[in-house]
Amino acid sequence: MKEIIEVFNTYRVELFTACAQTGLMLLVSMTVALLIGLPMGTLIFLGKTDQLKHPAMKFLSKLAIVYVDVVRSFPFLLLVVALIPFTRLVLGTSFGTGAASLPLSFVAVAQYGRMVEQSLLDVPVETIALAKSLGATLRQFIFNFLYVEARSSLVLSFTTVTIGMVSYSTIMGVVGGGGIGDFAIRYGYQSYEFILMYLTIVLMIVMVVLIQLLGSFVSKKIDKRR
């Protein structure tokens, strides 16, 4: 225990910095996932259930399906490298935590978009039939029926994607994004500080557990069936 405390005190500044970097990457990527992935998944659901009348919306739905399928099937490390020119074009640099957040956001949007689609597909057909019988507009159908019915599942899906992004963020040291994973490799493995490496692993496990507990708590609180 004494040795663990000594190692922690030696690297605590770097560890806190790495935690902050991981937190920033998660904050950015999951905010983008919520703002883009949620409507994207909804659009895919509406397209697959033949509830889009306008040709342009049908085209966007098909385009969203292609995006989700391609990004989710793309090896993440290769995606990060492939997006370097685009990241440099958009942000002016392809190095750093901010730049690392861009490829993470691409993946988070695709992952959450697919999860949203699956959550909406689980909405009871009776709810959809009720909305149609009441003459709900598309906007009313989405916000007053679909999201209300699927809100608990949407939160759990968001939680699952967030945990996945924690895993993806561990390799963002490739583009200088830093984070806990990069810290574990540089200060733990490469410096032969194995105690530090295992300490970092435990920290990541605790982070994932806390995210899951929070997501499950919120999901239960808003579950209309309880």
Secondary structure, DSSP 8 states (H G I E B T S, - for coil): -HHHHHHHHHHHHHHHHHHHHHHHHHHHHHHHIIIIIHHHHHHHHHHHTT---SHHHHHHHHHHHHHHHHHHHS-HHHHHHHTHHHHHHHHS-S-SHHHHHHHHHHHHHHHHHHHHHHHHHTS-HHHHHHHHHTT--HHHIIIIIIHHHHHHHHHHHHHHHHHHHHHHHTTGGGGT---HHHHIIIIIITTT-HHHHHHHHHHHHHHHHHHHHHHHHHHHHH-TT-
